[in-house]
Amino acid sequence: MKGQEAKDCLLGRLFAYGALARSGRLIHEWSMDKNTPYIKEFVGILISLASKKRYLQEPAVSIILELVEK
């Protein structure tokens, strides 16, 4: 993918991860099992996504902060 198509794909992934964080599903899973790898993997993917493009950094960190606040 190139150009606008790649940007759309990255933004789509970011929005999907944001929706997952806001849904409360991850927090519910973590509250059931504190050793679950889902939170670590989720944050790792967001960090990886943020490292791809500068315009993804602030929204990705915002999603992580929302998750931490919950």
N, C-alpha and C positions, 0 to 999 in steps of 0.2 A: 504494500500500500504506500501511496505517496500523497503528500500535500494535505488537502482538505479531508480526504478519506481517512488518513492516519489520525488527524486531529479529532475527527468525529468519533473514531474508534476509542481513542484514549479518553475523551470526555465521557463517552458512554460507559466505559468501565468505571471511571471515577464516580459517576452518578449512581451506578449500580451498587458500588461499595458504600456510598453515602446512604443509600436506601436501606441496605442491610444494617448499617450501624444505627440508623434511626428507628428501625423496626423493633429493636430490643431483643431480637432473637439471640444475638451473640452474648449479650449480658445474661440472659436467661440460661444459656448453655454454660457460661462461666460460673454462675451461681450454683448450678447443679454439680459441677465438677471443676474445681480450681486448677486441676492439672491438665485441662483440655488444651490441645495445641492450636485450637481454632483462633484464639485471640492473637497469639504470637504470629501465626501464619497470615492473618488478616492485616495486622499492622505492617508486617514485612512486605506484603504485596503493595500496600499503600505507599510505603517508602520507596519501593522500586518504581512504582508508577510516577511518583513525584520527581524521581531522578531523571526521568525521560525528557521532560520538558519543563521549562521554568514556570510557565503559566499554570502548571498542575501542582506546584509546591504549596502554595497557600491553601487551596481548597483541601488538599490531602491532609495537611497538618490540622486543619479545622475539623475534619472528620475524626482524626485520631483524638483530638482534644474533646470532642463531643462524647466519644466512647469512654474516655478516661473519667469525664464528669459523671457519667451514669454509674 
